[in-house]
Amino acid sequence: MAMLRMFSFITMGLLFTAAAQAQPIQPFTTAALKAAQAAGEPVLVDAYASWCPTCRKQGPTIDAMTKDPAFAKLLILRLDYDNQSAEKRALGIVTQSTLIAFHGNKETGRSVGITDPDQIKSLAQSALH
């Protein structure tokens, strides 16, 4: 009986932990952004290019946010800087390594080229409030 009770506690803990984690990074689509905005959700758009050293420096922090319960409600959309030109123009993105935070339809912050983890997290948190 004690083993069953311990198993129940462990299972509940794992379920709670999984539910508290943020969503994985999703590919950017205009439809996904519009749906999240219409629902009033927090969103971080990451204009990423694989050849960009700044983007590669931002990557580990953004990836870590997908595992951080503080960002559980944040939708991270990764825009392909080289192949999504129309989407880039629509968002006013002129350079790779641009990060844009939204809470619903409201842009809460925008930054280009930041690599400091605290600054990236602060920008992302602006979408959560």
matplotlib code that plots the C-alpha trace (Angstrom):
import matplotlib.pyplot as plt

x = [0.0, 2.9, 4.4, 1.1, 0.8, 4.4, 3.8, 0.7, 2.6, 5.4, 3.0, 1.1, 4.4, 5.4, 2.1, 2.2, 5.8, 4.9, 1.9, 4.0, 6.5, 6.4, 5.4, 8.1, 9.3, 6.9, 7.6, 6.2, 3.0, 0.9, -2.1, -0.5, 0.4, -3.1, -4.8, -2.6, -3.2, -7.0, -6.9, -5.0, -2.0, 1.6, 3.9, 7.6, 8.6, 12.2, 13.6, 16.2, 18.8, 21.0, 24.1, 23.7, 26.1, 23.9, 20.9, 23.0, 23.9, 20.2, 19.2, 20.2, 18.3, 15.2, 15.4, 15.8, 12.6, 10.6, 11.5, 11.0, 7.6, 7.8, 7.2, 4.6, 2.0, 4.4, 4.1, 7.5, 7.3, 10.5, 10.4, 12.8, 14.6, 15.8, 12.6, 9.7, 10.2, 6.5, 6.1, 9.2, 8.0, 4.5, 6.2, 8.7, 11.7, 14.7, 17.5, 17.9, 18.2, 15.1, 12.9, 9.3, 7.1, 3.3, 0.5, -2.5, -2.4, -0.2, 3.5, 5.2, 8.8, 11.2, 14.9, 17.6, 20.8, 20.6, 22.3, 22.2, 20.0, 18.5, 17.6, 16.0, 14.0, 12.9, 11.7, 9.8, 8.3, 6.9, 4.5, 3.3, 2.0]
y = [0.0, 2.4, 1.7, 2.5, 5.7, 6.7, 5.9, 8.1, 11.0, 10.6, 10.4, 13.5, 15.3, 14.4, 15.5, 18.8, 19.4, 18.6, 20.9, 23.8, 23.7, 26.1, 25.1, 24.0, 26.5, 26.5, 27.5, 31.0, 31.2, 34.3, 32.2, 31.0, 34.6, 35.9, 33.1, 33.7, 37.4, 37.0, 34.8, 37.4, 35.0, 36.1, 35.5, 35.8, 36.0, 35.0, 36.1, 33.3, 32.6, 29.5, 31.4, 34.2, 34.1, 36.3, 34.1, 31.1, 32.9, 33.7, 30.1, 28.5, 31.1, 30.8, 27.0, 27.1, 29.2, 26.3, 24.3, 27.1, 27.1, 30.9, 30.9, 28.1, 30.4, 31.9, 30.8, 31.1, 31.4, 31.0, 33.0, 31.7, 34.9, 33.7, 32.2, 34.2, 37.6, 38.6, 37.7, 39.6, 42.8, 42.5, 42.6, 45.3, 43.0, 44.3, 42.2, 38.7, 38.2, 40.4, 39.4, 40.8, 40.2, 40.5, 40.3, 39.7, 42.3, 44.7, 44.7, 44.8, 44.9, 44.6, 44.1, 43.4, 41.6, 41.1, 38.0, 38.6, 35.9, 38.3, 40.8, 38.2, 36.8, 40.3, 41.0, 37.7, 38.5, 41.7, 39.6, 37.8, 40.9]
z = [0.0, 0.9, -2.6, -4.3, -2.4, -3.2, -6.9, -6.8, -5.4, -7.9, -10.8, -9.7, -9.3, -12.8, -14.2, -12.4, -13.6, -17.2, -17.1, -15.7, -18.5, -21.4, -24.8, -27.3, -29.9, -32.8, -36.4, -37.2, -39.2, -39.5, -38.6, -35.4, -34.4, -35.2, -33.3, -30.2, -30.4, -30.8, -27.7, -25.7, -25.3, -24.7, -27.7, -28.4, -32.1, -32.7, -36.1, -36.5, -39.2, -38.8, -40.1, -37.6, -34.6, -32.5, -33.1, -32.1, -28.9, -28.2, -28.8, -25.5, -23.5, -25.7, -25.6, -21.8, -21.5, -23.0, -19.8, -17.3, -15.5, -15.4, -19.2, -19.2, -20.9, -23.5, -27.1, -28.8, -32.6, -34.6, -37.8, -40.6, -41.4, -44.8, -46.1, -44.6, -46.3, -46.4, -42.7, -41.9, -43.7, -42.0, -38.6, -39.5, -39.0, -40.9, -39.3, -38.0, -34.2, -33.7, -30.8, -30.5, -27.5, -27.7, -25.2, -27.3, -30.1, -28.1, -28.8, -25.4, -26.5, -29.3, -29.4, -31.9, -31.2, -27.4, -26.1, -22.4, -20.9, -18.3, -21.1, -23.3, -20.3, -19.3, -22.9, -22.8, -19.4, -20.8, -22.9, -19.7, -18.0]

ax = plt.figure().add_subplot(projection="3d")
ax.plot(x, y, z, "-o")
ax.set_aspect("equal")
plt.show()
